[in-house]
């Protein structure tokens, strides 16, 4: 069908001629209500956003001379954040001469990782940046996860090995149909 005939039919039906596959030979067009199509696509995107879980990073700050009770309180805060599905950044600040005692800070973070155990995955092992030492803990993966990933829960490593977060591929963007402006190439069929 010629493009002019397809446009004529679309106008008679008060609809639009939409180019669905411009790279095909000959290009493929469809007669549809383009405004309705855009509305339904936007509605699907909004629905998908409702089901997304936003993960925030909560921070728990320590000092190298923290008392046992304060340590337990902050550990419990970290556990609560992990149970809520948030990541936890455990940070230790060093001031002045405390910079010579960074080993105590590493021991404190290792103790926290050991105490939390399998209730968290160590995403970043303790590492120092300037006068701060920090580690990032994430909630464990569950079998109920919608990712379809293969497996059960991962546990925090007991040795000094670093565990990397899983890499996920980006979502492929689908090509949206383009609305015809009234002139189409020769031989453009209508569906």
Short mmCIF file of the C-alpha atoms (twelve columns), coordinates in Angstrom:
data_MODEL
# 
_entry.id   MODEL 
# 
loop_
_atom_site.group_PDB 
_atom_site.id 
_atom_site.type_symbol 
_atom_site.label_atom_id 
_atom_site.label_alt_id 
_atom_site.label_comp_id 
_atom_site.label_asym_id 
_atom_site.label_seq_id 
_atom_site.Cartn_x 
_atom_site.Cartn_y 
_atom_site.Cartn_z 
_atom_site.pdbx_PDB_model_num 
ATOM 1   C CA . UNK A 1   0.000   0.000   0.000  1 
ATOM 2   C CA . UNK A 2   1.336   3.452   -0.749 1 
ATOM 3   C CA . UNK A 3   1.987   5.924   2.057  1 
ATOM 4   C CA . UNK A 4   -0.637  8.309   0.718  1 
ATOM 5   C CA . UNK A 5   -3.331  5.591   0.829  1 
ATOM 6   C CA . UNK A 6   -2.318  4.633   4.388  1 
ATOM 7   C CA . UNK A 7   -2.485  8.263   5.519  1 
ATOM 8   C CA . UNK A 8   -5.906  8.628   3.885  1 
ATOM 9   C CA . UNK A 9   -7.239  5.540   5.698  1 
ATOM 10  C CA . UNK A 10  -5.781  6.775   9.026  1 
ATOM 11  C CA . UNK A 11  -7.395  10.191  8.636  1 
ATOM 12  C CA . UNK A 12  -10.775 8.606   7.792  1 
ATOM 13  C CA . UNK A 13  -10.612 6.655   11.068 1 
ATOM 14  C CA . UNK A 14  -9.383  9.724   13.037 1 
ATOM 15  C CA . UNK A 15  -6.215  7.861   13.903 1 
ATOM 16  C CA . UNK A 16  -2.500  8.253   13.283 1 
ATOM 17  C CA . UNK A 17  -0.107  6.496   10.918 1 
ATOM 18  C CA . UNK A 18  2.813   5.383   13.101 1 
ATOM 19  C CA . UNK A 19  6.099   4.060   11.734 1 
ATOM 20  C CA . UNK A 20  6.777   0.923   13.804 1 
ATOM 21  C CA . UNK A 21  9.948   -0.387  12.168 1 
ATOM 22  C CA . UNK A 22  11.802  2.248   10.138 1 
ATOM 23  C CA . UNK A 23  14.809  0.010   9.440  1 
ATOM 24  C CA . UNK A 24  12.803  -2.772  7.781  1 
ATOM 25  C CA . UNK A 25  12.596  -2.983  3.996  1 
ATOM 26  C CA . UNK A 26  9.999   -1.686  3.282  1 
ATOM 27  C CA . UNK A 27  9.358   0.302   6.502  1 
ATOM 28  C CA . UNK A 28  6.463   -1.017  8.594  1 
ATOM 29  C CA . UNK A 29  3.692   1.350   9.686  1 
ATOM 30  C CA . UNK A 30  0.603   0.891   11.830 1 
ATOM 31  C CA . UNK A 31  -2.654  2.787   12.102 1 
ATOM 32  C CA . UNK A 32  -3.294  3.538   15.793 1 
ATOM 33  C CA . UNK A 33  -4.211  6.241   18.271 1 
ATOM 34  C CA . UNK A 34  -0.731  7.507   19.108 1 
ATOM 35  C CA . UNK A 35  -1.863  9.581   22.123 1 
ATOM 36  C CA . UNK A 36  -3.504  6.515   23.672 1 
ATOM 37  C CA . UNK A 37  -0.349  4.486   23.011 1 
ATOM 38  C CA . UNK A 38  1.835   7.079   24.796 1 
ATOM 39  C CA . UNK A 39  -0.600  7.213   27.726 1 
ATOM 40  C CA . UNK A 40  -0.570  3.418   28.146 1 
ATOM 41  C CA . UNK A 41  3.227   3.325   27.934 1 
ATOM 42  C CA . UNK A 42  3.516   6.036   30.606 1 
ATOM 43  C CA . UNK A 43  1.001   4.168   32.779 1 
ATOM 44  C CA . UNK A 44  3.094   0.956   32.550 1 
ATOM 45  C CA . UNK A 45  6.240   2.886   33.534 1 
ATOM 46  C CA . UNK A 46  4.485   4.428   36.547 1 
ATOM 47  C CA . UNK A 47  3.254   0.994   37.627 1 
ATOM 48  C CA . UNK A 48  6.774   -0.415  37.348 1 
ATOM 49  C CA . UNK A 49  8.121   2.434   39.520 1 
ATOM 50  C CA . UNK A 50  5.631   1.581   42.274 1 
ATOM 51  C CA . UNK A 51  7.148   -1.873  42.673 1 
ATOM 52  C CA . UNK A 52  10.764  -0.704  42.839 1 
ATOM 53  C CA . UNK A 53  12.578  -0.799  46.168 1 
ATOM 54  C CA . UNK A 54  14.739  2.237   46.846 1 
ATOM 55  C CA . UNK A 55  17.857  1.284   48.778 1 
ATOM 56  C CA . UNK A 56  19.380  4.006   50.892 1 
ATOM 57  C CA . UNK A 57  22.730  4.006   52.650 1 
ATOM 58  C CA . UNK A 58  22.517  4.667   56.393 1 
ATOM 59  C CA . UNK A 59  25.666  5.570   58.305 1 
ATOM 60  C CA . UNK A 60  26.739  4.370   61.747 1 
ATOM 61  C CA . UNK A 61  29.680  6.329   63.179 1 
ATOM 62  C CA . UNK A 62  32.174  4.920   65.663 1 
ATOM 63  C CA . UNK A 63  35.263  6.163   67.466 1 
ATOM 64  C CA . UNK A 64  38.203  3.923   68.315 1 
ATOM 65  C CA . UNK A 65  37.638  4.391   72.053 1 
ATOM 66  C CA . UNK A 66  33.922  3.456   71.926 1 
ATOM 67  C CA . UNK A 67  32.487  1.919   75.104 1 
ATOM 68  C CA . UNK A 68  30.930  -1.571  74.975 1 
ATOM 69  C CA . UNK A 69  27.396  -0.317  75.598 1 
ATOM 70  C CA . UNK A 70  27.685  2.342   72.879 1 
ATOM 71  C CA . UNK A 71  29.130  -0.258  70.508 1 
ATOM 72  C CA . UNK A 72  26.176  -2.605  71.148 1 
ATOM 73  C CA . UNK A 73  23.679  0.227   70.611 1 
ATOM 74  C CA . UNK A 74  25.237  1.214   67.286 1 
ATOM 75  C CA . UNK A 75  25.493  -2.438  66.227 1 
ATOM 76  C CA . UNK A 76  21.767  -2.839  66.940 1 
ATOM 77  C CA . UNK A 77  21.047  0.277   64.845 1 
ATOM 78  C CA . UNK A 78  23.028  -1.256  61.976 1 
ATOM 79  C CA . UNK A 79  21.098  -4.531  62.293 1 
ATOM 80  C CA . UNK A 80  17.777  -2.659  62.276 1 
ATOM 81  C CA . UNK A 81  18.801  -0.752  59.130 1 
ATOM 82  C CA . UNK A 82  19.802  -4.012  57.434 1 
ATOM 83  C CA . UNK A 83  16.492  -5.658  58.345 1 
ATOM 84  C CA . UNK A 84  14.664  -2.698  56.796 1 
ATOM 85  C CA . UNK A 85  16.541  -3.377  53.550 1 
ATOM 86  C CA . UNK A 86  18.965  -0.446  53.686 1 
ATOM 87  C CA . UNK A 87  22.721  -0.577  53.267 1 
ATOM 88  C CA . UNK A 88  24.895  0.424   56.219 1 
ATOM 89  C CA . UNK A 89  28.131  2.392   56.069 1 
ATOM 90  C CA . UNK A 90  30.113  1.819   59.265 1 
ATOM 91  C CA . UNK A 91  32.554  4.720   59.700 1 
ATOM 92  C CA . UNK A 92  35.354  5.363   62.170 1 
ATOM 93  C CA . UNK A 93  36.818  8.871   62.447 1 
ATOM 94  C CA . UNK A 94  40.390  9.447   63.579 1 
ATOM 95  C CA . UNK A 95  41.395  12.801  65.102 1 
ATOM 96  C CA . UNK A 96  44.897  14.012  65.762 1 
ATOM 97  C CA . UNK A 97  47.111  11.341  67.285 1 
ATOM 98  C CA . UNK A 98  44.441  8.686   66.747 1 
ATOM 99  C CA . UNK A 99  45.799  8.418   63.182 1 
ATOM 100 C CA . UNK A 100 48.699  6.382   64.608 1 
ATOM 101 C CA . UNK A 101 46.181  3.816   65.965 1 
ATOM 102 C CA . UNK A 102 44.348  2.877   62.759 1 
ATOM 103 C CA . UNK A 103 44.835  -0.794  63.659 1 
ATOM 104 C CA . UNK A 104 42.334  -0.356  66.510 1 
ATOM 105 C CA . UNK A 105 39.800  0.985   64.025 1 
ATOM 106 C CA . UNK A 106 40.287  -1.990  61.714 1 
ATOM 107 C CA . UNK A 107 39.846  -4.364  64.665 1 
ATOM 108 C CA . UNK A 108 36.624  -2.576  65.630 1 
ATOM 109 C CA . UNK A 109 35.172  -2.902  62.119 1 
ATOM 110 C CA . UNK A 110 36.243  -6.564  61.902 1 
ATOM 111 C CA . UNK A 111 34.510  -7.142  65.258 1 
ATOM 112 C CA . UNK A 112 31.346  -5.486  63.881 1 
ATOM 113 C CA . UNK A 113 31.456  -7.654  60.744 1 
ATOM 114 C CA . UNK A 114 31.931  -10.776 62.873 1 
ATOM 115 C CA . UNK A 115 29.118  -9.812  65.286 1 
ATOM 116 C CA . UNK A 116 26.649  -9.139  62.482 1 
ATOM 117 C CA . UNK A 117 27.620  -12.470 60.894 1 
ATOM 118 C CA . UNK A 118 25.337  -13.795 58.189 1 
ATOM 119 C CA . UNK A 119 22.761  -11.043 58.640 1 
ATOM 120 C CA . UNK A 120 24.730  -8.884  56.191 1 
ATOM 121 C CA . UNK A 121 26.968  -9.107  53.156 1 
ATOM 122 C CA . UNK A 122 30.205  -7.148  53.311 1 
ATOM 123 C CA . UNK A 123 30.065  -5.102  50.136 1 
ATOM 124 C CA . UNK A 124 33.280  -3.155  50.787 1 
ATOM 125 C CA . UNK A 125 35.825  -4.412  53.290 1 
ATOM 126 C CA . UNK A 126 37.239  -1.798  55.694 1 
ATOM 127 C CA . UNK A 127 39.298  0.744   53.782 1 
ATOM 128 C CA . UNK A 128 40.791  4.047   54.797 1 
ATOM 129 C CA . UNK A 129 40.275  7.352   53.030 1 
ATOM 130 C CA . UNK A 130 42.014  10.236  54.756 1 
ATOM 131 C CA . UNK A 131 41.105  10.312  58.420 1 
ATOM 132 C CA . UNK A 132 38.131  7.951   58.062 1 
ATOM 133 C CA . UNK A 133 37.943  4.198   57.880 1 
ATOM 134 C CA . UNK A 134 34.733  2.707   56.552 1 
ATOM 135 C CA . UNK A 135 33.070  -0.518  55.469 1 
ATOM 136 C CA . UNK A 136 29.787  -0.958  53.614 1 
ATOM 137 C CA . UNK A 137 27.353  -3.707  54.625 1 
ATOM 138 C CA . UNK A 138 24.328  -4.741  52.570 1 
ATOM 139 C CA . UNK A 139 21.288  -6.834  53.478 1 
ATOM 140 C CA . UNK A 140 21.636  -10.482 52.438 1 
ATOM 141 C CA . UNK A 141 20.007  -11.694 49.246 1 
ATOM 142 C CA . UNK A 142 16.914  -13.815 49.829 1 
ATOM 143 C CA . UNK A 143 15.347  -16.599 47.766 1 
ATOM 144 C CA . UNK A 144 12.201  -14.480 47.518 1 
ATOM 145 C CA . UNK A 145 14.042  -11.835 45.516 1 
ATOM 146 C CA . UNK A 146 12.457  -11.039 42.173 1 
ATOM 147 C CA . UNK A 147 15.824  -10.858 40.461 1 
ATOM 148 C CA . UNK A 148 15.669  -14.553 39.691 1 
ATOM 149 C CA . UNK A 149 19.301  -14.832 40.735 1 
ATOM 150 C CA . UNK A 150 20.398  -18.346 41.355 1 
ATOM 151 C CA . UNK A 151 20.831  -19.124 44.940 1 
ATOM 152 C CA . UNK A 152 20.469  -18.668 48.585 1 
ATOM 153 C CA . UNK A 153 21.992  -16.245 50.984 1 
ATOM 154 C CA . UNK A 154 25.577  -15.127 50.866 1 
ATOM 155 C CA . UNK A 155 27.525  -14.811 54.055 1 
ATOM 156 C CA . UNK A 156 30.051  -12.217 55.068 1 
ATOM 157 C CA . UNK A 157 33.571  -13.510 54.395 1 
ATOM 158 C CA . UNK A 158 35.551  -14.336 57.501 1 
ATOM 159 C CA . UNK A 159 38.928  -13.715 55.893 1 
ATOM 160 C CA . UNK A 160 40.270  -10.481 54.450 1 
ATOM 161 C CA . UNK A 161 38.943  -11.227 50.952 1 
ATOM 162 C CA . UNK A 162 36.741  -8.579  49.418 1 
ATOM 163 C CA . UNK A 163 33.341  -9.457  48.046 1 
ATOM 164 C CA . UNK A 164 32.193  -7.559  44.962 1 
ATOM 165 C CA . UNK A 165 28.532  -6.659  44.365 1 
ATOM 166 C CA . UNK A 166 26.861  -8.475  41.478 1 
ATOM 167 C CA . UNK A 167 26.984  -6.646  38.177 1 
ATOM 168 C CA . UNK A 168 23.696  -6.294  36.397 1 
ATOM 169 C CA . UNK A 169 23.278  -5.377  32.784 1 
ATOM 170 C CA . UNK A 170 21.333  -2.311  31.807 1 
ATOM 171 C CA . UNK A 171 17.788  -2.595  30.595 1 
ATOM 172 C CA . UNK A 172 17.639  -2.448  26.832 1 
ATOM 173 C CA . UNK A 173 15.618  0.513   25.670 1 
ATOM 174 C CA . UNK A 174 12.884  -0.438  23.265 1 
ATOM 175 C CA . UNK A 175 12.463  1.700   20.207 1 
ATOM 176 C CA . UNK A 176 9.269   3.702   20.492 1 
ATOM 177 C CA . UNK A 177 7.177   4.065   17.367 1 
ATOM 178 C CA . UNK A 178 7.505   7.372   15.584 1 
ATOM 179 C CA . UNK A 179 4.518   9.350   14.429 1 
ATOM 180 C CA . UNK A 180 4.280   10.049  10.716 1 
ATOM 181 C CA . UNK A 181 4.022   13.699  9.763  1 
ATOM 182 C CA . UNK A 182 2.087   13.161  6.582  1 
ATOM 183 C CA . UNK A 183 4.889   12.147  4.236  1 
ATOM 184 C CA . UNK A 184 6.196   8.627   4.240  1 
ATOM 185 C CA . UNK A 185 8.711   6.898   2.020  1 
ATOM 186 C CA . UNK A 186 7.544   5.059   -1.077 1 
ATOM 187 C CA . UNK A 187 6.184   1.603   -0.494 1 
ATOM 188 C CA . UNK A 188 5.349   2.075   3.228  1 
ATOM 189 C CA . UNK A 189 2.665   -0.530  3.998  1 
ATOM 190 C CA . UNK A 190 -0.008  -0.195  6.628  1 
ATOM 191 C CA . UNK A 191 -1.021  -2.921  9.071  1 
# 
